[in-house]
Amino acid sequence: MKRLIPAAVLMATLASPAYAVTINQKMDEFKADHIAQGSANFAALQSKITVINFWATWCESCKVEIKEMQAQFKPLFATPKFNLMFVSLDTRPEKASAWFKENLPEGEGYLKYLYKDPDFAMATKYDLQSFPSTLVIDNTGKVVHIESGFAPGKGQTEKLVGVIQKMLPR
């Protein structure tokens, strides 16, 4: 099913220049609102390896990827230098939190990683063209890996884990 982009998002896209994310580029300042309360900003994430995954409940491959990430990333959650952000593009963010609760083992626990971007502000800012899109950012704020789209069983999640593990302190 093709998803229509809301007119306000389209107008914002046309009105503001996109910041296309590229490898080795320092991330631009951003703020992401948590699904429940508070927000995260770029400055708070520096000094940690951060994975930002842009997804939506209307994206079937996004949901498959999140389930794979939840399983593959489990050992990384104990690492204090690792941070994960699932940024939902759903226009109704409560759909994302409901999906987490229903579909992930320990779904309530994963809500702490859930952020919202219902107006596509971050997705537009970084000129993301496909979903899911995943960015891996090192502890200096530099983009070190980008995954656009997801194909189940192709080893993308395992590749992400390998990239992250190489950057973690031993």
DSSP file (Angstrom, degrees, kcal/mol; ACC not computed):
  #  RESIDUE AA STRUCTURE BP1 BP2  ACC     N-H-->O    O-->H-N    N-H-->O    O-->H-N    TCO  KAPPA ALPHA  PHI   PSI    X-CA   Y-CA   Z-CA
    1    1 A M              0   0    0      0, 0.0     2,-0.3     0, 0.0     0, 0.0   0.000 360.0 360.0 360.0 130.7    0.0    0.0    0.0
    2    2 A K        -     0   0    0      1,-0.0     2,-0.5     0, 0.0     0, 0.0  -0.634 360.0-140.7 -81.4 135.5    1.4    3.4   -1.0
    3    3 A R        -     0   0    0     -2,-0.3     2,-0.4    55,-0.0    -1,-0.0  -0.836   9.4-136.7-101.1 133.1    1.4    5.9    1.8
    4    4 A L        -     0   0    0     -2,-0.5     3,-0.0     1,-0.0     0, 0.0  -0.699  16.7-128.3 -86.8 137.9    0.5    9.5    1.1
    5    5 A I        -     0   0    0     -2,-0.4     5,-0.1     1,-0.1    -1,-0.0  -0.729  32.5-107.5 -85.0 130.2    2.7   12.2    2.7
    6    6 A P     >  -     0   0    0      0, 0.0     4,-2.2     0, 0.0     3,-0.5  -0.223  25.2-118.8 -56.7 147.2    0.6   14.8    4.5
    7    7 A A  H  > S+     0   0    0      1,-0.2     4,-2.7     2,-0.2     5,-0.2   0.858 113.2  56.3 -57.4 -39.1    0.5   18.2    2.8
    8    8 A A  H  > S+     0   0    0      1,-0.2     4,-2.1     2,-0.2    -1,-0.2   0.881 108.5  47.6 -62.6 -37.4    2.2   20.0    5.7
    9    9 A V  H  > S+     0   0    0     -3,-0.5     4,-2.4     2,-0.2    -2,-0.2   0.919 111.3  50.3 -68.6 -43.7    5.1   17.6    5.5
   10   10 A L  H  X S+     0   0    0     -4,-2.2     4,-2.1     1,-0.2    -2,-0.2   0.916 111.3  48.5 -60.3 -43.6    5.4   18.1    1.7
   11   11 A M  H  X S+     0   0    0     -4,-2.7     4,-2.1     2,-0.2    -1,-0.2   0.900 110.9  50.4 -64.6 -40.7    5.3   21.9    2.1
   12   12 A A  H  X S+     0   0    0     -4,-2.1     4,-2.0     1,-0.2    -1,-0.2   0.887 109.4  52.3 -63.9 -38.0    8.0   21.7    4.8
   13   13 A T  H  < S+     0   0    0     -4,-2.4    -2,-0.2     1,-0.2    -1,-0.2   0.911 113.3  43.0 -63.5 -43.0   10.1   19.6    2.5
   14   14 A L  H  < S+     0   0    0     -4,-2.1    -1,-0.2     1,-0.2    -2,-0.2   0.809 115.5  49.9 -72.4 -30.0    9.8   22.1   -0.3
   15   15 A A  H  < S+     0   0    0     -4,-2.1    -2,-0.2    -5,-0.2    -1,-0.2   0.777 109.8  49.3 -82.9 -27.2   10.4   25.1    2.0
   16   16 A S  S  < S-     0   0    0     -4,-2.0     2,-0.1    -5,-0.2    -1,-0.1  -0.908  86.4-112.9-119.2 142.5   13.5   23.8    3.8
   17   17 A P        -     0   0    0      0, 0.0     2,-0.2     0, 0.0    -3,-0.1  -0.439  34.3-121.6 -70.0 141.9   16.7   22.4    2.3
   18   18 A A        -     0   0    0     -2,-0.1     2,-0.7    -5,-0.1   108,-0.2  -0.487   8.4-143.0 -80.7 153.4   17.4   18.8    3.0
   19   19 A Y        -     0   0    0    106,-3.3     2,-0.3   105,-0.4     9,-0.1  -0.849  20.5-150.5-115.6  89.1   20.5   17.7    4.8
   20   20 A A        -     0   0    0     -2,-0.7     2,-0.3     1,-0.1   107,-0.2  -0.460  15.1-128.5 -67.6 124.8   21.3   14.4    3.1
   21   21 A V        +     0   0    0    105,-1.3     2,-0.3    -2,-0.3    -1,-0.1  -0.548  33.4 177.1 -75.5 133.7   23.1   12.1    5.5
   22   22 A T    >   -     0   0    0     -2,-0.3     3,-1.5     4,-0.1   121,-0.3  -0.941  37.1 -86.1-134.2 158.5   26.4   10.7    4.2
   23   23 A I  T 3  S+     0   0    0     -2,-0.3   121,-0.2     1,-0.2     3,-0.1  -0.339 112.5  17.6 -61.7 143.4   29.1    8.4    5.6
   24   24 A N  T 3  S+     0   0    0    119,-3.2     2,-0.4     1,-0.3    -1,-0.2   0.507  94.9 129.9  70.0   8.4   31.8   10.3    7.6
   25   25 A Q    <   -     0   0    0     -3,-1.5   118,-2.8   118,-0.3     2,-0.3  -0.755  63.4-118.9 -92.9 138.3   29.6   13.3    7.9
   26   26 A K  B     -A  142   0A   0     -2,-0.4   116,-0.3   116,-0.3   115,-0.1  -0.579  36.9-110.3 -72.3 132.7   29.1   14.9   11.3
   27   27 A M        -     0   0    0    114,-3.4     2,-0.2    -2,-0.3    -1,-0.1  -0.366  28.5-123.9 -65.3 142.2   25.5   14.8   12.3
   28   28 A D        -     0   0    0      1,-0.1    -1,-0.1    -9,-0.1    14,-0.0  -0.480  42.5 -80.0 -78.8 156.2   23.7   18.1   12.4
   29   29 A E        +     0   0    0     -2,-0.2     2,-0.3    12,-0.1    -1,-0.1  -0.286  61.3 168.0 -56.5 139.2   22.0   19.2   15.7
   30   30 A F        -     0   0    0     -3,-0.1    12,-1.8     2,-0.0     2,-0.4  -0.969  27.8-149.7-148.3 164.3   18.6   17.5   16.2
   31   31 A K  E     -B   41   0B   0     -2,-0.3     2,-0.4    10,-0.2    10,-0.2  -0.994  12.3-167.8-135.8 131.3   15.9   17.0   18.8
   32   32 A A  E     -B   40   0B   0      8,-3.2     8,-2.8    -2,-0.4     2,-0.4  -0.980  18.1-132.5-122.1 131.6   13.7   13.9   18.9
   33   33 A D  E     -BC  39 116B   0     83,-0.7    83,-2.8    -2,-0.4     6,-0.3  -0.675  22.4-124.5 -84.1 130.8   10.6   13.7   21.1
   34   34 A H  E     - C   0 115B   0      4,-2.2    81,-0.3    -2,-0.4     4,-0.1  -0.370  22.5-116.5 -68.0 152.9   10.2   10.6   23.2
   35   35 A I  S    S+     0   0    0     79,-2.6    80,-0.1    76,-0.3    -1,-0.1   0.827 109.5  20.1 -61.7 -32.9    6.9    8.7   22.7
   36   36 A A  S    S-     0   0    0      1,-0.4     2,-0.3    78,-0.3    -1,-0.1   0.860 130.2 -22.9-104.5 -55.3    5.9    9.3   26.3
   37   37 A Q  S    S+     0   0    0     -4,-0.0    -1,-0.4     0, 0.0    -2,-0.1  -0.990  96.6  17.3-156.2 159.9    7.9   12.2   27.7
   38   38 A G        -     0   0    0     -2,-0.3    -4,-2.2    -3,-0.1     2,-0.3  -0.096  65.2-114.4  73.5-172.2   11.1   14.2   27.3
   39   39 A S  E     -B   33   0B   0     -6,-0.3     2,-0.4    76,-0.1    -6,-0.2  -0.959   7.8-128.5-155.0 168.6   13.3   14.3   24.3
   40   40 A A  E     -B   32   0B   0     -8,-2.8    -8,-3.2    -2,-0.3     2,-0.3  -0.949  22.7-167.9-121.0 145.0   16.8   13.4   23.1
   41   41 A N  E  >  -B   31   0B   0     -2,-0.4     4,-1.1   -10,-0.2     3,-0.5  -0.902  35.5-106.2-130.7 165.8   19.1   15.8   21.4
   42   42 A F  H >> S+     0   0    0    -12,-1.8     4,-1.1    -2,-0.3     3,-0.8   0.878 115.8  55.9 -57.4 -43.5   22.3   15.4   19.5
   43   43 A A  H 34 S+     0   0    0      1,-0.3     3,-0.4   -13,-0.2    -1,-0.2   0.878 105.4  52.5 -60.1 -38.6   24.5   16.8   22.3
   44   44 A A  H 34 S+     0   0    0     -3,-0.5    -1,-0.3     1,-0.2    -2,-0.2   0.754 108.5  51.8 -69.0 -23.6   23.2   14.3   24.8
   45   45 A L  H X< S+     0   0    0     -4,-1.1     3,-1.7    -3,-0.8    -1,-0.2   0.665  83.1 105.9 -89.3 -17.3   24.0   11.4   22.5
   46   46 A Q  T 3< S+     0   0    0     -4,-1.1    94,-0.2    -3,-0.4    93,-0.1  -0.336  74.4  39.1 -63.8 149.9   27.6   12.3   21.8
   47   47 A S  T 3  S+     0   0    0     92,-1.6     2,-0.3     1,-0.3    -1,-0.3   0.285 108.0  83.3  86.1  -3.4   30.1   10.1   23.6
   48   48 A K  S <  S-     0   0    0     -3,-1.7     2,-0.6    90,-0.3    -1,-0.3  -0.922  85.0-116.8-122.8 153.0   27.8    7.1   22.8
   49   49 A I  E     -d   82   0B   0     32,-3.3    34,-2.8    -2,-0.3     2,-0.4  -0.800  42.9-163.9 -82.9 124.9   27.5    4.9   19.8
   50   50 A T  E     -dE  83 137B   0     87,-2.5    87,-3.1    -2,-0.6     2,-0.5  -0.942  19.3-161.9-123.1 132.6   23.9    5.6   18.6
   51   51 A V  E     -dE  84 136B   0     32,-2.4    34,-2.9    -2,-0.4     2,-0.6  -0.957   9.6-168.0-108.3 124.3   21.7    3.7   16.2
   52   52 A I  E     -dE  85 135B   0     83,-2.7    83,-2.7    -2,-0.5     2,-0.5  -0.962   3.5-171.0-115.1 117.4   18.7    5.7   14.9
   53   53 A N  E     -dE  86 134B   0     32,-3.2    34,-3.4    -2,-0.6     2,-0.5  -0.937   9.2-155.6-111.5 120.9   16.1    3.6   13.1
   54   54 A F  E     +dE  87 133B   0     79,-3.3    79,-1.5    -2,-0.5     2,-0.3  -0.852  35.1 141.8 -95.4 125.4   13.3    5.4   11.2
   55   55 A W  E     -d   88   0B   0     32,-2.3    34,-2.6    -2,-0.5     2,-0.3  -0.871  32.0-153.7-151.3 176.6   10.3    3.2   10.9
   56   56 A A    >   -     0   0    0      3,-0.3     3,-1.4    -2,-0.3     7,-0.2  -0.977  31.2-118.5-157.9 155.6    6.4    3.1   10.9
   57   57 A T  T 3  S+     0   0    0     -2,-0.3     6,-0.1     1,-0.3    -1,-0.1   0.730 113.9  61.4 -69.5 -20.7    3.7    0.7   11.6
   58   58 A W  T 3  S+     0   0    0      1,-0.1     2,-0.7     4,-0.0    -1,-0.3   0.492  89.3  82.7 -81.5  -2.8    2.5    1.0    8.0
   59   59 A C    <>  -     0   0    0     -3,-1.4     4,-1.6     1,-0.2    -3,-0.3  -0.883  62.2-167.6-106.2 105.3    5.8   -0.3    6.8
   60   60 A E  H  > S+     0   0    0     -2,-0.7     4,-1.8     1,-0.2     5,-0.2   0.902  88.3  49.8 -61.3 -43.9    5.9   -4.1    6.9
   61   61 A S  H  > S+     0   0    0      1,-0.2     4,-2.4     2,-0.2    -1,-0.2   0.825 106.0  59.1 -67.1 -28.4    9.6   -4.5    6.4
   62   62 A C  H  > S+     0   0    0     -3,-0.2     4,-2.4     2,-0.2    -1,-0.2   0.929 105.7  48.0 -61.2 -45.3   10.2   -1.9    9.2
   63   63 A K  H  X S+     0   0    0     -4,-1.6     4,-1.8    -7,-0.2    -2,-0.2   0.881 111.3  49.5 -67.0 -38.2    8.3   -4.1   11.7
   64   64 A V  H  X S+     0   0    0     -4,-1.8     4,-2.0     2,-0.2    -1,-0.2   0.925 111.1  50.8 -64.3 -43.5   10.3   -7.2   10.6
   65   65 A E  H  X S+     0   0    0     -4,-2.4     4,-3.0     1,-0.2    -2,-0.2   0.912 107.0  52.9 -61.5 -42.9   13.5   -5.3   11.0
   66   66 A I  H  X S+     0   0    0     -4,-2.4     4,-2.8     1,-0.2    -1,-0.2   0.902 107.9  51.4 -61.6 -40.1   12.7   -4.1   14.5
   67   67 A K  H  X S+     0   0    0     -4,-1.8     4,-1.6     2,-0.2    -1,-0.2   0.909 112.2  46.5 -63.3 -40.4   12.0   -7.6   15.6
   68   68 A E  H  X S+     0   0    0     -4,-2.0     4,-3.0     2,-0.2     5,-0.3   0.918 112.7  50.0 -66.1 -42.8   15.4   -8.7   14.3
   69   69 A M  H  X S+     0   0    0     -4,-3.0     4,-3.2     1,-0.2     5,-0.3   0.922 106.4  55.5 -61.3 -43.8   17.1   -5.7   15.9
   70   70 A Q  H  < S+     0   0    0     -4,-2.8     4,-0.5     1,-0.2    -1,-0.2   0.904 115.1  39.1 -57.0 -42.1   15.4   -6.5   19.2
   71   71 A A  H >< S+     0   0    0     -4,-1.6     3,-0.5    -5,-0.2    -2,-0.2   0.930 120.9  42.4 -74.0 -46.6   16.8  -10.0   19.2
   72   72 A Q  H 3< S+     0   0    0     -4,-3.0    -2,-0.2     1,-0.2     4,-0.2   0.816 114.3  49.7 -72.9 -31.7   20.3   -9.2   17.7
   73   73 A F  T >X S+     0   0    0     -4,-3.2     3,-1.7    -5,-0.3     4,-1.0   0.568  79.2 102.4 -85.0  -8.3   20.9   -6.0   19.8
   74   74 A K  G X4 S+     0   0    0     -3,-0.5     3,-0.9    -4,-0.5     4,-0.4   0.851  80.5  49.6 -47.3 -47.0   20.1   -7.7   23.1
   75   75 A P  G >4 S+     0   0    0      0, 0.0     3,-0.7     0, 0.0    -1,-0.3   0.793 106.3  58.8 -64.3 -24.5   23.7   -8.1   24.2
   76   76 A L  G X4 S+     0   0    0     -3,-1.7     3,-1.9     1,-0.2    -2,-0.2   0.739  86.4  75.5 -76.0 -22.7   24.4   -4.5   23.4
   77   77 A F  G << S+     0   0    0     -4,-1.0    -1,-0.2    -3,-0.9     5,-0.1   0.763  89.1  58.9 -63.5 -24.5   21.8   -3.1   25.8
   78   78 A A  G <  S+     0   0    0     -3,-0.7    -1,-0.3    -4,-0.4    -2,-0.2   0.574  85.5  95.7 -79.1  -8.6   24.1   -3.8   28.7
   79   79 A T    X   -     0   0    0     -3,-1.9     3,-1.6     1,-0.1    -3,-0.0  -0.737  65.4-154.5 -87.3 118.6   26.8   -1.6   27.2
   80   80 A P  T 3  S+     0   0    0      0, 0.0    -1,-0.1     0, 0.0    -3,-0.0   0.702  92.6  60.5 -67.1 -16.7   26.6    2.0   28.7
   81   81 A K  T 3  S+     0   0    0    -33,-0.1   -32,-3.3    88,-0.1     2,-0.4   0.226  91.1  86.7 -93.7  14.9   28.2    3.4   25.6
   82   82 A F  E <   +d   49   0B   0     -3,-1.6     2,-0.4   -34,-0.2   -32,-0.2  -0.944  52.1 179.9-118.4 136.0   25.4    2.2   23.3
   83   83 A N  E     -d   50   0B   0    -34,-2.8   -32,-2.4    -2,-0.4     2,-0.4  -0.993   7.5-163.0-135.2 143.6   22.2    4.0   22.6
   84   84 A L  E     -d   51   0B   0     -2,-0.4     2,-0.4   -34,-0.2   -32,-0.2  -0.986   4.4-174.2-129.4 134.9   19.2    3.0   20.4
   85   85 A M  E     -d   52   0B   0    -34,-2.9   -32,-3.2    -2,-0.4     2,-0.7  -0.976   9.0-165.5-130.8 119.1   16.4    5.2   19.0
   86   86 A F  E     -df  53 114B   0     27,-3.5    29,-3.4    -2,-0.4     2,-0.8  -0.920  16.1-160.3 -97.5 111.8   13.5    3.9   17.1
   87   87 A V  E     -df  54 115B   0    -34,-3.4   -32,-2.3    -2,-0.7     2,-0.3  -0.844   6.4-149.1-100.7 109.4   11.9    7.0   15.5
   88   88 A S  E     -df  55 116B   0     27,-3.0    29,-2.9    -2,-0.8   -32,-0.2  -0.598  13.0-165.9 -80.9 133.2    8.3    6.3   14.5
   89   89 A L        +     0   0    0    -34,-2.6   -33,-0.2    -2,-0.3    -1,-0.1   0.251  46.3 129.9 -98.4   9.5    6.9    8.1   11.5
   90   90 A D        -     0   0    0    -35,-0.2    27,-0.2     1,-0.1    30,-0.1  -0.411  60.2-139.9 -65.4 137.6    3.4    7.3   12.4
   91   91 A T  S    S+     0   0    0      1,-0.3    -1,-0.1    -2,-0.1     3,-0.1   0.761 103.2  48.0 -69.6 -23.3    1.0   10.3   12.4
   92   92 A R  S >> S-     0   0    0      1,-0.1     3,-2.3    26,-0.0     4,-0.5  -0.860  76.6-167.8-115.2  93.6   -0.6    8.7   15.4
   93   93 A P  H >> S+     0   0    0      0, 0.0     4,-1.7     0, 0.0     3,-0.7   0.736  80.5  71.7 -56.8 -25.4    2.4    7.9   17.7
   94   94 A E  H 3> S+     0   0    0      1,-0.2     4,-2.2     2,-0.2     5,-0.2   0.789  89.4  62.8 -62.9 -24.6    0.2    5.8   20.0
   95   95 A K  H <> S+     0   0    0     -3,-2.3     4,-2.2     2,-0.2    -1,-0.2   0.893 102.4  50.2 -64.1 -38.6    0.0    3.2   17.2
   96   96 A A  H <X S+     0   0    0     -3,-0.7     4,-2.4    -4,-0.5    -2,-0.2   0.929 111.2  46.5 -66.0 -46.1    3.8    2.7   17.5
   97   97 A S  H  X S+     0   0    0     -4,-1.7     4,-2.3     1,-0.2    -1,-0.2   0.892 112.4  51.0 -66.1 -37.1    3.7    2.2   21.3
   98   98 A A  H  X S+     0   0    0     -4,-2.2     4,-2.1     2,-0.2    -1,-0.2   0.910 109.7  50.5 -63.9 -41.3    0.8   -0.2   20.9
   99   99 A W  H  X S+     0   0    0     -4,-2.2     4,-2.3     2,-0.2     5,-0.3   0.925 109.6  50.8 -63.5 -43.9    2.7   -2.2   18.3
  100  100 A F  H  X S+     0   0    0     -4,-2.4     4,-1.9     1,-0.2    -2,-0.2   0.942 111.5  47.8 -55.9 -49.7    5.8   -2.4   20.5
  101  101 A K  H  < S+     0   0    0     -4,-2.3     6,-0.3     1,-0.2     7,-0.2   0.864 118.5  40.3 -61.3 -37.9    3.8   -3.7   23.5
  102  102 A E  H  < S+     0   0    0     -4,-2.1    -1,-0.2    -5,-0.2    -2,-0.2   0.768 124.2  32.5 -83.4 -27.3    2.0   -6.3   21.4
  103  103 A N  H  < S+     0   0    0     -4,-2.3    -2,-0.2    -5,-0.2    -3,-0.2   0.562 101.4  70.3-116.0  -9.9    4.8   -7.5   19.2
  104  104 A L  S >< S-     0   0    0     -4,-1.9     3,-1.7    -5,-0.3     4,-0.2  -0.913  80.4-115.3-112.5 135.9    8.1   -7.4   21.1
  105  105 A P  T 3  S+     0   0    0      0, 0.0     5,-0.1     0, 0.0    -2,-0.1  -0.470 112.2  14.1 -59.0 137.6    9.1   -9.6   24.0
  106  106 A E  T >> S+     0   0    0     -2,-0.1     4,-1.2    -5,-0.1     3,-0.8   0.872  86.7 167.9  60.1  36.8    9.4   -7.2   26.9
  107  107 A G  H <>  +     0   0    0     -3,-1.7     4,-0.5    -6,-0.3     3,-0.4   0.837  69.6  55.0 -52.1 -41.5    7.6   -4.7   24.7
  108  108 A E  H >4 S+     0   0    0      1,-0.2     3,-1.2    -7,-0.2     4,-0.3   0.899 105.4  54.6 -59.3 -40.5    7.0   -2.3   27.6
  109  109 A G  H X4 S+     0   0    0     -3,-0.8     3,-0.9     1,-0.3    -1,-0.2   0.799 102.5  56.6 -64.7 -29.4   10.7   -2.2   28.3
  110  110 A Y  H >< S+     0   0    0     -4,-1.2     3,-1.8    -3,-0.4    -1,-0.3   0.571  82.0  86.1 -81.2  -8.3   11.5   -1.2   24.7
  111  111 A L  G X< S+     0   0    0     -3,-1.2     3,-1.6    -4,-0.5   -76,-0.3   0.773  75.8  70.4 -62.3 -23.9    9.3    1.9   25.0
  112  112 A K  G <  S+     0   0    0     -3,-0.9    -1,-0.3    -4,-0.3    -2,-0.1   0.708  99.7  48.4 -66.5 -16.5   12.3    3.7   26.4
  113  113 A Y  G <  S+     0   0    0     -3,-1.8   -27,-3.5    -4,-0.1     2,-0.5   0.368  90.6 105.6 -98.6   2.4   13.9    3.5   23.0
  114  114 A L  E <   + f   0  86B   0     -3,-1.6   -79,-2.6   -29,-0.2   -78,-0.3  -0.757  41.5 169.9 -98.5 123.5   10.8    4.8   21.1
  115  115 A Y  E     -Cf  34  87B   0    -29,-3.4   -27,-3.0    -2,-0.5     2,-0.4  -0.757  22.6-129.0-121.8 168.0   10.7    8.3   19.7
  116  116 A K  E     +Cf  33  88B   0    -83,-2.8   -83,-0.7    -2,-0.3   -27,-0.2  -0.941  27.1 169.1-128.6 146.2    8.2   10.0   17.4
  117  117 A D    >   +     0   0    0    -29,-2.9     3,-1.9    -2,-0.4     6,-0.1  -0.444  16.5 159.9-144.4  61.7    8.4   12.1   14.2
  118  118 A P  T 3  S+     0   0    0      0, 0.0   -29,-0.1     0, 0.0    -1,-0.0   0.724  77.5  48.3 -65.6 -21.1    4.8   12.3   13.1
  119  119 A D  T 3  S-     0   0    0     -3,-0.1   -30,-0.1  -111,-0.1   -28,-0.1   0.340 109.7-120.6 -98.4   6.3    5.5   15.3   10.8
  120  120 A F    <>  +     0   0    0     -3,-1.9     4,-2.8   -30,-0.1     5,-0.3   0.737  65.2 144.4  62.9  23.8    8.5   13.7    9.2
  121  121 A A  H  > S+     0   0    0      2,-0.2     4,-2.4     1,-0.2     5,-0.1   0.946  73.6  35.8 -60.9 -50.6   10.7   16.6   10.5
  122  122 A M  H  > S+     0   0    0      2,-0.2     4,-2.3     1,-0.2    -1,-0.2   0.930 118.1  51.6 -68.5 -44.2   13.8   14.5   11.2
  123  123 A A  H  4>S+     0   0    0      1,-0.2     5,-2.5     2,-0.2    -2,-0.2   0.888 114.6  44.0 -60.3 -38.8   13.2   12.2    8.2
  124  124 A T  H ><5S+     0   0    0     -4,-2.8     3,-1.5     3,-0.2  -105,-0.4   0.908 109.5  55.9 -70.9 -42.9   12.9   15.3    5.9
  125  125 A K  H 3<5S+     0   0    0     -4,-2.4  -106,-3.3    -5,-0.3    -2,-0.2   0.888 113.5  40.6 -56.9 -40.7   15.9   17.0    7.5
  126  126 A Y  T 3<5S-     0   0    0     -4,-2.3  -105,-1.3  -108,-0.2    -1,-0.3   0.316 109.4-124.7 -94.0   8.8   18.1   14.1    6.7
  127  127 A D  T < 5 -     0   0    0     -3,-1.5     2,-0.4  -107,-0.2    -3,-0.2   0.871  38.5-175.8  53.5  44.7   16.5   13.6    3.3
  128  128 A L      < -     0   0    0     -5,-2.5    -1,-0.2    -6,-0.2     3,-0.1  -0.589  11.7-175.2 -75.4 129.6   15.7    9.9    3.9
  129  129 A Q        +     0   0    0     -2,-0.4     2,-0.3     1,-0.1    -1,-0.1   0.618  61.2  32.5-103.6 -16.8   14.2    8.4    0.8
  130  130 A S  S    S-     0   0    0     19,-0.0    19,-0.2     2,-0.0    -1,-0.1  -0.966  80.3 -99.7-142.0 158.2   13.2    4.9    2.0
  131  131 A F  S    S+     0   0    0     -2,-0.3    19,-0.2    17,-0.1     2,-0.2  -0.994  95.3  38.3-132.7 137.8   11.9    3.3    5.2
  132  132 A P  S    S+     0   0    0      0, 0.0    17,-3.6     0, 0.0     2,-0.4   0.509  76.4 172.4 -72.5 157.5   13.2    1.7    7.2
  133  133 A S  E     -EG  54 148B   0    -79,-1.5   -79,-3.3    15,-0.2     2,-0.4  -0.998  10.9-165.3-131.4 135.7   16.4    3.8    7.3
  134  134 A T  E     -EG  53 147B   0     13,-2.9    13,-2.6    -2,-0.4     2,-0.4  -0.982   3.9-167.0-128.1 130.8   19.0    3.2    9.9
  135  135 A L  E     -EG  52 146B   0    -83,-2.7   -83,-2.7    -2,-0.4     2,-0.5  -0.943   7.0-157.0-114.3 135.9   21.9    5.4   10.9
  136  136 A V  E     -EG  51 145B   0      9,-2.6     8,-2.9    -2,-0.4     9,-1.3  -0.969  14.6-169.5-110.7 124.9   24.9    4.4   13.0
  137  137 A I  E     -EG  50 143B   0    -87,-3.1   -87,-2.5    -2,-0.5     6,-0.2  -0.947  13.1-135.9-118.6 130.9   26.6    7.3   14.7
  138  138 A D    >   -     0   0    0      4,-2.9     3,-1.8    -2,-0.4   -90,-0.3  -0.147  37.4 -89.4 -79.4-179.6   30.0    7.0   16.5
  139  139 A N  T 3  S+     0   0    0      1,-0.3   -92,-1.6   -92,-0.2   -90,-0.1   0.471 125.9  56.1 -74.3   0.2   30.8    8.6   19.8
  140  140 A T  T 3  S-     0   0    0      2,-0.2    -1,-0.3   -94,-0.2   -94,-0.1   0.417 121.3-103.4-103.8  -2.1   32.1   11.8   18.1
  141  141 A G  S <  S+     0   0    0     -3,-1.8  -114,-3.4     1,-0.3     2,-0.4   0.588  76.1 137.6  92.8  12.1   28.8   12.4   16.3
  142  142 A K  B     -A   26   0A   0   -116,-0.3    -4,-2.9  -118,-0.0     2,-0.4  -0.757  57.9-119.9 -95.7 136.6   30.0   11.1   12.9
  143  143 A V  E     +G  137   0B   0   -118,-2.8  -119,-3.2    -2,-0.4  -118,-0.3  -0.610  36.6 169.2 -72.7 123.5   27.8    8.9   10.7
  144  144 A V  E     +     0   0B   0     -8,-2.9     2,-0.3    -2,-0.4    -7,-0.2   0.578  61.4  19.9-112.4 -14.7   29.7    5.6   10.1
  145  145 A H  E     -G  136   0B   0     -9,-1.3    -9,-2.6  -123,-0.1     2,-0.4  -0.977  56.2-169.0-157.8 141.1   27.0    3.4    8.6
  146  146 A I  E     -G  135   0B   0     -2,-0.3     2,-0.5   -11,-0.2   -11,-0.2  -1.000   0.9-170.8-133.5 132.1   23.7    3.9    6.7
  147  147 A E  E     -G  134   0B   0    -13,-2.6   -13,-2.9    -2,-0.4     2,-0.5  -0.992   5.7-168.2-119.6 123.9   21.1    1.2    5.9
  148  148 A S  E     -G  133   0B   0     -2,-0.5   -15,-0.2   -15,-0.2   -17,-0.1  -0.959  59.8  -8.5-113.5 123.3   18.3    2.1    3.6
  149  149 A G  S    S-     0   0    0    -17,-3.6     2,-0.3    -2,-0.5   -15,-0.1  -0.144  75.4-113.6  81.1 175.5   15.4   -0.3    3.3
  150  150 A F        -     0   0    0    -19,-0.2    -1,-0.1   -17,-0.1   -86,-0.1  -0.970  18.5-168.9-153.9 134.0   15.4   -3.8    4.7
  151  151 A A    >   -     0   0    0     -2,-0.3     3,-1.6   -87,-0.0     5,-0.4  -0.956  31.9-124.0-124.1 110.2   15.3   -7.3    3.2
  152  152 A P  T 3  S+     0   0    0      0, 0.0   -87,-0.0     0, 0.0    -2,-0.0  -0.179  92.0  17.2 -54.2 140.4   14.7  -10.1    5.8
  153  153 A G  T 3  S+     0   0    0      1,-0.1     0, 0.0     0, 0.0     0, 0.0   0.544  92.0 108.3  78.5   7.0   17.3  -12.8    5.9
  154  154 A K  S <  S-     0   0    0     -3,-1.6    -1,-0.1     0, 0.0     0, 0.0   0.372  89.9-112.3 -98.6   4.2   20.0  -10.8    4.1
  155  155 A G  S  > S+     0   0    0     -4,-0.1     4,-2.1     3,-0.0     5,-0.2   0.628  73.4 134.3  80.7  13.5   22.1  -10.3    7.2
  156  156 A Q  H  > S+     0   0    0     -5,-0.4     4,-2.1     2,-0.2     5,-0.1   0.914  73.9  47.0 -63.5 -42.3   21.6   -6.5    7.5
  157  157 A T  H  > S+     0   0    0      1,-0.2     4,-2.3     2,-0.2    -1,-0.2   0.910 111.7  50.5 -67.4 -41.2   21.0   -6.6   11.2
  158  158 A E  H  > S+     0   0    0      1,-0.2     4,-2.2     2,-0.2    -1,-0.2   0.883 108.9  52.9 -62.0 -37.7   24.0   -8.8   11.8
  159  159 A K  H  X S+     0   0    0     -4,-2.1     4,-2.3     2,-0.2    -2,-0.2   0.911 107.9  51.0 -63.9 -42.3   26.1   -6.4    9.8
  160  160 A L  H  X S+     0   0    0     -4,-2.1     4,-2.5     1,-0.2    -2,-0.2   0.926 108.8  50.8 -59.7 -45.5   24.8   -3.5   12.0
  161  161 A V  H  X S+     0   0    0     -4,-2.3     4,-2.9     1,-0.2    -1,-0.2   0.911 109.9  50.8 -59.6 -42.5   25.8   -5.4   15.1
  162  162 A G  H  X S+     0   0    0     -4,-2.2     4,-1.8     2,-0.2    -1,-0.2   0.908 109.7  49.5 -61.7 -43.1   29.3   -6.0   13.7
  163  163 A V  H  X S+     0   0    0     -4,-2.3     4,-0.8     1,-0.2    -2,-0.2   0.927 114.4  45.5 -60.9 -45.4   29.7   -2.3   12.9
  164  164 A I  H >X S+     0   0    0     -4,-2.5     4,-1.2     1,-0.2     3,-1.1   0.928 109.5  53.6 -65.9 -46.8   28.7   -1.4   16.4
  165  165 A Q  H 3< S+     0   0    0     -4,-2.9     3,-0.3     1,-0.3    -1,-0.2   0.843 103.1  57.8 -60.5 -34.7   30.8   -4.0   18.2
  166  166 A K  H 3< S+     0   0    0     -4,-1.8    -1,-0.3     1,-0.2    -2,-0.2   0.793 109.7  45.6 -65.0 -26.8   33.9   -2.8   16.4
  167  167 A M  H << S+     0   0    0     -3,-1.1    -1,-0.2    -4,-0.8    -2,-0.2   0.664  90.9  99.2 -91.1 -18.1   33.4    0.7   17.8
  168  168 A L  S  < S-     0   0    0     -4,-1.2     2,-0.1    -3,-0.3  -120,-0.0  -0.415  83.0-104.7 -72.6 144.2   32.6   -0.4   21.4
  169  169 A P              0   0    0      0, 0.0    -1,-0.1     0, 0.0   -88,-0.1  -0.395 360.0 360.0 -64.6 144.3   35.4   -0.1   24.0
  170  170 A R              0   0    0     -2,-0.1    -2,-0.1    -3,-0.1    -3,-0.0   0.426 360.0 360.0 -89.3 360.0   36.9   -3.5   24.9
